[in-house]
């Protein structure tokens, strides 16, 4: 059974001249499932988190999987398919640039650039120092988001959601 991908301990296989409908096999430890390529129907047992990753990977690579299925039916060599990348699963900020007032341009790990205006988001005691624009513009990227010296930060998902495409 040719292995076409693997990620986070999950191994993806496809058999040559296998039965319809078009599908692939996923193994994770002692768990095994068969996943229909066109509609994502799953047969077998798999822990929830691993299954969510498998289905996310399916959504990203459906066309490549169909192409591999057709090759497998003809006995041709299968192409390897890119593994699931956590950078696609979890938003992170790679770069940030102060634009003026309470606006920041953010470069996310999904290759999108968004401008956020945080003027209406500075609520609560932790954000009081940020009303000083000189303090506000001294943010840094720490871990996966922007943060200020006093520890104030915003979740990257929130920043992505409120941001406008730059």
C-alpha positions as CSV (number, residue, x, y, z in Angstrom):
1,X,0.0,0.0,0.0
2,X,1.8,3.2,-1.1
3,X,2.2,5.9,1.5
4,X,1.2,9.3,-0.1
5,X,1.5,11.5,3.0
6,X,2.1,11.6,6.7
7,X,1.7,14.3,9.4
8,X,1.5,14.3,13.2
9,X,1.7,10.5,13.4
10,X,-1.0,10.0,10.8
11,X,0.0,8.0,7.8
12,X,-2.1,8.3,4.5
13,X,-2.1,5.3,2.1
14,X,-3.8,4.5,-1.2
15,X,-4.1,1.0,-2.7
16,X,-3.7,0.2,-6.4
17,X,-6.8,-1.0,-8.2
18,X,-8.9,-0.6,-5.1
19,X,-12.7,-0.7,-5.0
20,X,-14.9,2.3,-5.6
21,X,-15.8,4.9,-4.5
22,X,-12.5,6.8,-4.6
23,X,-10.9,6.8,-1.2
24,X,-7.8,6.7,0.9
25,X,-6.7,4.9,4.1
26,X,-5.5,6.8,7.2
27,X,-3.7,5.1,10.1
28,X,-2.9,6.6,13.5
29,X,-1.4,4.1,15.9
30,X,-3.9,1.3,16.2
31,X,-6.7,3.4,14.6
32,X,-7.6,3.0,10.9
33,X,-10.1,4.7,8.8
34,X,-11.1,4.8,5.1
35,X,-12.1,8.2,3.8
36,X,-14.1,8.8,0.7
37,X,-12.4,11.5,-1.4
38,X,-15.4,13.2,-2.9
39,X,-17.7,13.4,0.1
40,X,-15.5,12.8,3.2
41,X,-17.5,9.9,4.5
42,X,-15.4,8.0,7.1
43,X,-15.5,4.3,7.8
44,X,-13.7,3.0,10.9
45,X,-12.5,4.6,14.2
46,X,-10.2,7.5,14.8
47,X,-9.7,9.9,17.7
48,X,-11.5,13.2,17.1
49,X,-8.5,15.4,16.9
50,X,-6.7,13.1,14.4
51,X,-9.9,12.8,12.3
52,X,-10.3,16.6,12.2
53,X,-6.8,16.9,10.9
54,X,-7.4,14.2,8.3
55,X,-10.5,15.9,7.0
56,X,-8.8,19.3,7.0
57,X,-6.0,17.7,4.9
58,X,-8.7,16.2,2.6
59,X,-10.2,19.6,2.0
60,X,-6.8,21.1,1.1
61,X,-5.8,18.3,-1.3
62,X,-9.0,16.8,-2.8
63,X,-7.9,17.4,-6.4
64,X,-4.5,15.9,-5.8
65,X,-6.1,12.9,-4.2
66,X,-8.5,12.4,-7.1
67,X,-5.5,12.5,-9.5
68,X,-3.6,9.9,-7.3
69,X,-6.8,7.7,-7.2
70,X,-6.9,7.7,-11.1
71,X,-3.2,6.8,-11.2
72,X,-3.7,4.0,-8.7
73,X,-6.5,2.6,-10.8
74,X,-4.1,2.4,-13.7
75,X,-1.2,1.0,-11.8
76,X,0.8,4.2,-12.2
77,X,3.2,5.6,-9.6
78,X,1.4,7.8,-7.1
79,X,2.5,11.4,-6.3
80,X,3.4,12.3,-2.7
81,X,1.0,14.9,-1.3
82,X,2.1,17.7,1.0
83,X,1.4,16.9,4.7
84,X,-0.9,19.0,6.8
85,X,1.0,22.0,8.1
86,X,0.2,23.4,11.5
87,X,1.0,26.9,10.1
88,X,-2.2,26.5,8.1
89,X,-4.2,25.4,11.1
90,X,-3.1,28.0,13.7
91,X,-2.9,31.7,12.9
92,X,0.3,33.4,13.7
93,X,1.6,36.8,13.1
94,X,5.0,36.9,11.3
95,X,5.5,40.6,10.9
96,X,3.8,43.8,12.2
97,X,4.1,47.4,11.2
98,X,2.7,50.5,13.0
99,X,0.6,52.6,10.6
100,X,-0.5,55.5,12.9
101,X,-3.1,56.2,15.5
102,X,-4.2,52.7,16.7
103,X,-3.7,51.0,13.4
104,X,-1.2,48.1,12.7
105,X,-0.5,46.2,9.5
106,X,-0.1,42.5,10.2
107,X,1.4,39.7,8.1
108,X,-0.1,36.3,9.0
109,X,1.3,32.8,8.4
110,X,-1.4,32.1,5.9
111,X,0.2,34.7,3.6
112,X,-2.5,37.3,4.2
113,X,-1.8,40.9,5.2
114,X,-4.4,42.7,7.1
115,X,-4.7,46.2,8.6
116,X,-6.3,46.4,12.1
117,X,-7.6,49.4,13.9
118,X,-7.6,48.7,17.6
119,X,-9.1,52.0,18.8
120,X,-12.4,50.3,19.8
121,X,-10.6,47.2,21.2
122,X,-8.7,48.9,24.0
123,X,-11.1,48.0,26.8
124,X,-10.0,47.0,30.3
125,X,-7.3,47.8,32.7
126,X,-4.5,45.9,30.8
127,X,-5.1,48.2,27.8
128,X,-5.0,51.6,29.6
129,X,-1.3,52.2,28.9
130,X,-2.0,51.7,25.1
131,X,-4.0,54.9,25.0
132,X,-0.6,56.6,25.0
133,X,0.2,56.4,21.2
134,X,4.0,56.4,21.9
135,X,3.5,53.3,24.1
136,X,1.0,51.8,21.7
137,X,3.5,51.8,18.8
138,X,6.1,49.9,20.9
139,X,4.6,46.5,20.5
140,X,6.6,43.4,19.7
141,X,5.9,40.0,18.2
142,X,6.0,37.4,20.9
143,X,5.0,33.8,20.5
144,X,2.3,34.1,17.8
145,X,0.9,37.6,18.2
146,X,1.7,41.2,19.1
147,X,2.3,42.1,22.7
148,X,3.2,45.2,24.7
149,X,5.6,45.5,27.6
150,X,2.8,45.3,30.2
151,X,1.7,41.9,28.8
152,X,-1.3,43.2,26.9
153,X,-2.0,41.3,23.7
154,X,-4.7,40.2,21.3
155,X,-5.4,36.7,20.0
156,X,-4.2,36.4,16.4
157,X,-7.6,35.0,15.4
158,X,-9.3,38.2,16.8
159,X,-6.9,40.4,14.9
160,X,-7.4,38.5,11.7
161,X,-11.2,38.7,12.1
162,X,-11.3,42.5,12.7
163,X,-8.6,43.2,10.1
164,X,-9.2,44.5,6.6
165,X,-7.3,43.0,3.7
166,X,-4.4,45.4,3.0
